[in-house]
Amino acid sequence: MIINSLSYDNEQLAQLMIAFGCQHSFYTRRNFDPKYWNVFGDAMLHLVDDLPLKAFKRYRAKSIWFRFVYFVISHMQLGYTSTKRKRICRRNVKDNKDYR
């Protein structure tokens, strides 16, 4: 997939990242912590520091890369939290059926 735009109107990429975030909700049982996304984002941003670029181009590359990483992580978090909420709601509804 080639990314033509980093704006929020890139619906196809946004939906893909939301779906990927939804899948991460199943890793909570394996001690997945959503804070790992911040560590991942920082690591991705530090990749730009290793590029052989002059200061201005490095600043520009880091700015663009930051927008992309933020786009990906924010949509993954959206999918993760929405799925986690749905699973908690389903569990509560299931538990309440026993009391009716």
Phi, psi and omega in degrees: 000130177260132181265117181269336186212146177258010181282165183286357178273007176278080189294323183296313179293321179299313180295324178296317180290325176296316178297321178295321176295323177301319180296330180291340180295336179283345180273359179299325178295337179262027177068029173291133179241126180301343177295341178299333179296325177294319178296316178300315179298317178298317180297319179295323179290327180289343176299326181294328181298334182273356180285141179279072182239155173287165189306312183295315180294325177294318178299315180295316179297319180293323178296314179293316180297322178299315179300319180293312181298318178298317178302310182297308185293319181296323178286326175295319178296323178299313178295320180297309184292323180293320179290320179297318178297318180297319181294321178294317179297316179299318181296318179295319178296317180299317180294323181289336179298329180291336184268354183277000000 
